[in-house]
Amino acid sequence: MVVLTITGRFNVTVRSPWQDEDVTIALQAAAQMAERWGEDMAIMSDLSVRPLKEADTPPLEIVRCPAALKKVANRR
């Protein structure tokens, strides 16, 4: 669970059960996987990464594959 506290005009505090490094690693992994697999990836609530089409619950974040690297369905 992520707790977001907003005080004042622009003072925002986010408390998360994850370390910043864990989140960074998940984002890096998702970006690498999106490029190599040619499809969009989802970062799940436990910071695991899987193809977006296989996500069975809403992801925390979606990492899009660059258009130039996307796999084309039914390419022959």
N, C-alpha and C positions, 0 to 999 in steps of 0.2 A: 504494500500500500504506500502511495506517495501522498505526503501531506503538503499542501500549498498554503502558505500564510501570506496575505497581502496586508501591509500596514502603510499608512500614509499614501502618498501619491504614486511613487515608483519603487518603494522598498518591498521587494519580494524575497521570501525565504522558502526554499524547497528542501524538505527533508525526505530522504529516500533510504530504503533499506540496503541499497547497493553502494559500493564504493565508486568514486568517479572513474577509477581505472577499469573496473568491470564494465561499466557502460561504454567507455571508449573502445574496449576490446570487442564488445558485441557490435558496435557500429562499424568498426574496421572489418570484422569478419563478414558482416552482412554486405558491405560494399564489395569486398573481394569475391564473395560467392555470387553476387549479382552479376559481376563482370564475367566470371568464369563460366557460370551456368547459363547465362544469357536470359535470365528471368528475374522478376521482382522477388525480393526476400522480405520476410517478416521477422521482427524481433519480438519475441513473446514475453509474457510477464515474468518468466524466470530467467530472462536474458538469453534464452536459446534462440538460434537462428534456423529458420526453415523456409522453403519456398512459400510464397504467399498463397499459391493455390492449395497448399496442404494445411494452412492455418485453420484449426478447428474452433478457435476462440478469437475475439478481436485482439490484434497485436498492439503492442505499445508503440511501435514505429514501423513504417514501411520504407524500405530502401529500394528505390527504383533502379532498374538496369538501364544504362545509357542506350538510347535508341539505336545507335550504330552496332551495338553488341547483342541486341535482342534476337532470340531464336524466332524464326518464322515458322508458324504452325503449318504442318503438311508441306514443308519444303521438299522438293524432289530433285 
